[in-house]
């Protein structure tokens, strides 16, 4: 259902918050996307890592930016901290991870869907001394 046909009091609460912070969102979103572009192939950062790198926001804010604007950057490199592949995009992400040589942990036979997880100990990137974009 589009926003235009919803009565004012039926709109989700985040719509009001987004309107209140509309001027700040594009700058923050741009900064999140810039960090995503810095992550080398075969490596990942968690949503929380990105927020910490930016010294602002939190994992949920980074996740929201990635959900709205992440298609313009290597979105598969910004991940959940538990290494679970992004729900609904598992196969696309897995293709990228395999192509880039991202370390994976194969799923056990009892794992739902038998999908691997990211090997966070080996795949996680901490910025590796690249501080020119770090604020």
C-alpha positions as protocol buffer text, in pm:
chain_id: "A"
residue {
  index: 1
  type: UNK
  ca { x: 0 y: 0 z: 0 }
}
residue {
  index: 2
  type: UNK
  ca { x: 146 y: 336 z: -90 }
}
residue {
  index: 3
  type: UNK
  ca { x: 194 y: 616 z: 160 }
}
residue {
  index: 4
  type: UNK
  ca { x: -22 y: 855 z: -35 }
}
residue {
  index: 5
  type: UNK
  ca { x: -341 y: 663 z: 40 }
}
residue {
  index: 6
  type: UNK
  ca { x: -271 y: 603 z: 408 }
}
residue {
  index: 7
  type: UNK
  ca { x: -433 y: 846 z: 649 }
}
residue {
  index: 8
  type: UNK
  ca { x: -183 y: 1052 z: 849 }
}
residue {
  index: 9
  type: UNK
  ca { x: -244 y: 857 z: 1173 }
}
residue {
  index: 10
  type: UNK
  ca { x: -201 y: 517 z: 1000 }
}
residue {
  index: 11
  type: UNK
  ca { x: 153 y: 579 z: 873 }
}
residue {
  index: 12
  type: UNK
  ca { x: 431 y: 386 z: 1045 }
}
residue {
  index: 13
  type: UNK
  ca { x: 607 y: 573 z: 1325 }
}
residue {
  index: 14
  type: UNK
  ca { x: 942 y: 558 z: 1145 }
}
residue {
  index: 15
  type: UNK
  ca { x: 799 y: 779 z: 871 }
}
residue {
  index: 16
  type: UNK
  ca { x: 772 y: 1065 z: 1119 }
}
residue {
  index: 17
  type: UNK
  ca { x: 1123 y: 999 z: 1251 }
}
residue {
  index: 18
  type: UNK
  ca { x: 1262 y: 981 z: 898 }
}
residue {
  index: 19
  type: UNK
  ca { x: 1101 y: 1314 z: 813 }
}
residue {
  index: 20
  type: UNK
  ca { x: 1245 y: 1469 z: 1128 }
}
residue {
  index: 21
  type: UNK
  ca { x: 1598 y: 1352 z: 1041 }
}
residue {
  index: 22
  type: UNK
  ca { x: 1567 y: 1375 z: 662 }
}
residue {
  index: 23
  type: UNK
  ca { x: 1859 y: 1619 z: 635 }
}
residue {
  index: 24
  type: UNK
  ca { x: 2093 y: 1387 z: 829 }
}
residue {
  index: 25
  type: UNK
  ca { x: 2004 y: 1061 z: 652 }
}
residue {
  index: 26
  type: UNK
  ca { x: 2163 y: 1126 z: 314 }
}
residue {
  index: 27
  type: UNK
  ca { x: 2500 y: 1221 z: 468 }
}
residue {
  index: 28
  type: UNK
  ca { x: 2498 y: 919 z: 700 }
}
residue {
  index: 29
  type: UNK
  ca { x: 2385 y: 692 z: 418 }
}
residue {
  index: 30
  type: UNK
  ca { x: 2665 y: 820 z: 198 }
}
residue {
  index: 31
  type: UNK
  ca { x: 2920 y: 753 z: 473 }
}
residue {
  index: 32
  type: UNK
  ca { x: 2789 y: 398 z: 525 }
}
residue {
  index: 33
  type: UNK
  ca { x: 2808 y: 326 z: 153 }
}
residue {
  index: 34
  type: UNK
  ca { x: 3162 y: 466 z: 136 }
}
residue {
  index: 35
  type: UNK
  ca { x: 3272 y: 223 z: 407 }
}
residue {
  index: 36
  type: UNK
  ca { x: 3104 y: -67 z: 224 }
}
residue {
  index: 37
  type: UNK
  ca { x: 3305 y: 23 z: -86 }
}
residue {
  index: 38
  type: UNK
  ca { x: 3631 y: 14 z: 115 }
}
residue {
  index: 39
  type: UNK
  ca { x: 3586 y: -348 z: 222 }
}
residue {
  index: 40
  type: UNK
  ca { x: 3817 y: -562 z: 7 }
}
residue {
  index: 41
  type: UNK
  ca { x: 3686 y: -859 z: -192 }
}
residue {
  index: 42
  type: UNK
  ca { x: 3682 y: -1171 z: 23 }
}
residue {
  index: 43
  type: UNK
  ca { x: 3638 y: -977 z: 347 }
}
residue {
  index: 44
  type: UNK
  ca { x: 3334 y: -852 z: 543 }
}
residue {
  index: 45
  type: UNK
  ca { x: 3237 y: -605 z: 815 }
}
residue {
  index: 46
  type: UNK
  ca { x: 2937 y: -639 z: 1041 }
}
residue {
  index: 47
  type: UNK
  ca { x: 2668 y: -373 z: 1066 }
}
residue {
  index: 48
  type: UNK
  ca { x: 2810 y: -288 z: 1408 }
}
residue {
  index: 49
  type: UNK
  ca { x: 3166 y: -269 z: 1271 }
}
residue {
  index: 50
  type: UNK
  ca { x: 3054 y: -12 z: 1014 }
}
residue {
  index: 51
  type: UNK
  ca { x: 2878 y: 196 z: 1281 }
}
residue {
  index: 52
  type: UNK
  ca { x: 3188 y: 180 z: 1501 }
}
residue {
  index: 53
  type: UNK
  ca { x: 3412 y: 278 z: 1207 }
}
residue {
  index: 54
  type: UNK
  ca { x: 3189 y: 581 z: 1147 }
}
residue {
  index: 55
  type: UNK
  ca { x: 3171 y: 659 z: 1518 }
}
residue {
  index: 56
  type: UNK
  ca { x: 2799 y: 715 z: 1480 }
}
residue {
  index: 57
  type: UNK
  ca { x: 2469 y: 535 z: 1458 }
}
residue {
  index: 58
  type: UNK
  ca { x: 2443 y: 168 z: 1535 }
}
residue {
  index: 59
  type: UNK
  ca { x: 2392 y: -167 z: 1365 }
}
residue {
  index: 60
  type: UNK
  ca { x: 2024 y: -103 z: 1300 }
}
residue {
  index: 61
  type: UNK
  ca { x: 2090 y: 231 z: 1134 }
}
residue {
  index: 62
  type: UNK
  ca { x: 2358 y: 74 z: 914 }
}
residue {
  index: 63
  type: UNK
  ca { x: 2120 y: -210 z: 829 }
}
residue {
  index: 64
  type: UNK
  ca { x: 1851 y: 37 z: 734 }
}
residue {
  index: 65
  type: UNK
  ca { x: 2087 y: 226 z: 506 }
}
residue {
  index: 66
  type: UNK
  ca { x: 2198 y: -99 z: 343 }
}
residue {
  index: 67
  type: UNK
  ca { x: 1836 y: -209 z: 296 }
}
residue {
  index: 68
  type: UNK
  ca { x: 1745 y: 120 z: 128 }
}
residue {
  index: 69
  type: UNK
  ca { x: 2061 y: 206 z: -66 }
}
residue {
  index: 70
  type: UNK
  ca { x: 2297 y: -93 z: -50 }
}
residue {
  index: 71
  type: UNK
  ca { x: 2229 y: -211 z: -405 }
}
residue {
  index: 72
  type: UNK
  ca { x: 2472 y: 52 z: -531 }
}
residue {
  index: 73
  type: UNK
  ca { x: 2769 y: -102 z: -344 }
}
residue {
  index: 74
  type: UNK
  ca { x: 2899 y: -452 z: -263 }
}
residue {
  index: 75
  type: UNK
  ca { x: 2616 y: -513 z: -13 }
}
residue {
  index: 76
  type: UNK
  ca { x: 2719 y: -872 z: 55 }
}
residue {
  index: 77
  type: UNK
  ca { x: 3029 y: -745 z: 239 }
}
residue {
  index: 78
  type: UNK
  ca { x: 2823 y: -582 z: 520 }
}
residue {
  index: 79
  type: UNK
  ca { x: 2684 y: -869 z: 724 }
}
residue {
  index: 80
  type: UNK
  ca { x: 2528 y: -996 z: 1044 }
}
residue {
  index: 81
  type: UNK
  ca { x: 2770 y: -1061 z: 1328 }
}
residue {
  index: 82
  type: UNK
  ca { x: 2672 y: -1429 z: 1351 }
}
residue {
  index: 83
  type: UNK
  ca { x: 2778 y: -1495 z: 991 }
}
residue {
  index: 84
  type: UNK
  ca { x: 2432 y: -1600 z: 875 }
}
residue {
  index: 85
  type: UNK
  ca { x: 2373 y: -1508 z: 511 }
}
residue {
  index: 86
  type: UNK
  ca { x: 2126 y: -1226 z: 445 }
}
residue {
  index: 87
  type: UNK
  ca { x: 1775 y: -1379 z: 448 }
}
residue {
  index: 88
  type: UNK
  ca { x: 1614 y: -1365 z: 107 }
}
residue {
  index: 89
  type: UNK
  ca { x: 1948 y: -1303 z: -65 }
}
residue {
  index: 90
  type: UNK
  ca { x: 2140 y: -1611 z: 48 }
}
residue {
  index: 91
  type: UNK
  ca { x: 2212 y: -1758 z: -294 }
}
residue {
  index: 92
  type: UNK
  ca { x: 2313 y: -1428 z: -453 }
}
residue {
  index: 93
  type: UNK
  ca { x: 2542 y: -1351 z: -159 }
}
residue {
  index: 94
  type: UNK
  ca { x: 2686 y: -1703 z: -163 }
}
residue {
  index: 95
  type: UNK
  ca { x: 2775 y: -1662 z: -530 }
}
residue {
  index: 96
  type: UNK
  ca { x: 2965 y: -1342 z: -450 }
}
residue {
  index: 97
  type: UNK
  ca { x: 3141 y: -1502 z: -151 }
}
residue {
  index: 98
  type: UNK
  ca { x: 3255 y: -1799 z: -355 }
}
residue {
  index: 99
  type: UNK
  ca { x: 3371 y: -1580 z: -644 }
}
residue {
  index: 100
  type: UNK
  ca { x: 3570 y: -1357 z: -406 }
}
residue {
  index: 101
  type: UNK
  ca { x: 3709 y: -1642 z: -195 }
}
residue {
  index: 102
  type: UNK
  ca { x: 3540 y: -1522 z: 125 }
}
residue {
  index: 103
  type: UNK
  ca { x: 3602 y: -1776 z: 405 }
}
residue {
  index: 104
  type: UNK
  ca { x: 3292 y: -1985 z: 474 }
}
residue {
  index: 105
  type: UNK
  ca { x: 3199 y: -2247 z: 730 }
}
residue {
  index: 106
  type: UNK
  ca { x: 3009 y: -2530 z: 569 }
}
residue {
  index: 107
  type: UNK
  ca { x: 2671 y: -2603 z: 719 }
}
residue {
  index: 108
  type: UNK
  ca { x: 2606 y: -2921 z: 910 }
}
residue {
  index: 109
  type: UNK
  ca { x: 2342 y: -3162 z: 792 }
}
residue {
  index: 110
  type: UNK
  ca { x: 2105 y: -3039 z: 1060 }
}
residue {
  index: 111
  type: UNK
  ca { x: 2141 y: -2673 z: 958 }
}
residue {
  index: 112
  type: UNK
  ca { x: 1827 y: -2528 z: 805 }
}
residue {
  index: 113
  type: UNK
  ca { x: 1864 y: -2511 z: 429 }
}
residue {
  index: 114
  type: UNK
  ca { x: 2219 y: -2653 z: 452 }
}
residue {
  index: 115
  type: UNK
  ca { x: 2359 y: -2310 z: 373 }
}
residue {
  index: 116
  type: UNK
  ca { x: 2708 y: -2222 z: 491 }
}
residue {
  index: 117
  type: UNK
  ca { x: 2782 y: -1930 z: 719 }
}
residue {
  index: 118
  type: UNK
  ca { x: 3061 y: -1680 z: 690 }
}
residue {
  index: 119
  type: UNK
  ca { x: 3371 y: -1775 z: 886 }
}
residue {
  index: 120
  type: UNK
  ca { x: 3375 y: -1450 z: 1080 }
}
residue {
  index: 121
  type: UNK
  ca { x: 3714 y: -1512 z: 1243 }
}
residue {
  index: 122
  type: UNK
  ca { x: 3880 y: -1532 z: 903 }
}
residue {
  index: 123
  type: UNK
  ca { x: 3656 y: -1308 z: 691 }
}
residue {
  index: 124
  type: UNK
  ca { x: 3611 y: -1007 z: 921 }
}
residue {
  index: 125
  type: UNK
  ca { x: 3796 y: -693 z: 814 }
}
residue {
  index: 126
  type: UNK
  ca { x: 3892 y: -426 z: 1064 }
}
residue {
  index: 127
  type: UNK
  ca { x: 3993 y: -156 z: 819 }
}
residue {
  index: 128
  type: UNK
  ca { x: 4347 y: -290 z: 786 }
}
residue {
  index: 129
  type: UNK
  ca { x: 4521 y: 43 z: 843 }
}
residue {
  index: 130
  type: UNK
  ca { x: 4313 y: 225 z: 585 }
}
residue {
  index: 131
  type: UNK
  ca { x: 4218 y: 524 z: 797 }
}
residue {
  index: 132
  type: UNK
  ca { x: 4191 y: 792 z: 531 }
}
residue {
  index: 133
  type: UNK
  ca { x: 3810 y: 761 z: 536 }
}
residue {
  index: 134
  type: UNK
  ca { x: 3784 y: 701 z: 909 }
}
residue {
  index: 135
  type: UNK
  ca { x: 3617 y: 986 z: 1096 }
}
